[in-house]
């Protein structure tokens, strides 16, 4: 599960070349190929009464994107990297899925959605839809200017939230091969308060100890792969506690598995991964389970 | 029989432009929309000349050019690069790949930066094909 090829999806205003630069430490592992994707939303060039299809506007938008990508690509080419580009008119998520399949990408990087409250209410967010439909890990990149933290390299100190789901266990394998990029992993399991309603303090401590022992095993497997790892057990609401743990550990990114409770055509996204992807101040890497799990 | 020229470019407008120039000057144009398809067509069609873009999906012109020039059976294909990427970037990228352990490869016959005039393209094709 190495990251050889990364799909960098941008509308430019939310994700720039500085974000990509911060991910180039992945070159120490296996990253060799970056594919830029810019989707021109249909309604920007759609038919207008009296104007018809706005072909001139499409050409203008395509060329603006192309010029930007040429500039970015030159930097990457000169470092010996492989670069590709897609500039297409369509709907964001289907076009990203199409490009991911065509390129067989290992990671999709996307900025946080900037839709307004009303748009979210009626159409949902692109990030949520992408997480639901993609079988490829997705990194929801958060711009530095939006946050109070300073993230230089997201993969440097990830916080991996473990809930024992197939996705979160796959995330362990995903990070393990990045020993030349990741400096230290913090593993956190958030025990739900309702699981702690034991008859005594002993029972509660037992729950904590069991979780800790399981985390320790994973830590040992990280250490065996050459990555420092520390385990933590938190109690409470997962959405809040994962964010707190990331702050406590001075994490550079949050990594979670996305749940797979039903997989007919699209998979079910747990509310915690979705909420953290959308709302956390940290870049968030979502690892889906294997197809069929 | 007219000479076959393969145009490898992901931009349909550029392919149309090149194909029109080629037809007007009596060549047989062939088209490929990315480097992977381009390589398959080169092996199957054995064109007399390849007009190659650099920035494309799936496989870029940088890697395709390198693949051509390092494979015994393919290194004699003539190549014109036609791209928005600057020539110095193309040469630096090849230098970087050589430094990472790749073989030293020759510069392309002709390097044209987009956009190009029809006459200019026709002239260089004529020059390369003789």
Interface residues (C-beta under 8 A of the other chain):
Chain A: X35 X66 X67 X69 X70 X73 X74 X77 X78 X79 X80 X82 X83 X84 X85 X86 X99 X102 X103
Chain B: X10 X54 X55 X56 X57 X58 X59 X60 X62 X63 X84 X85 X86 X89 X90 X92 X93 X96 X97 X99 X100
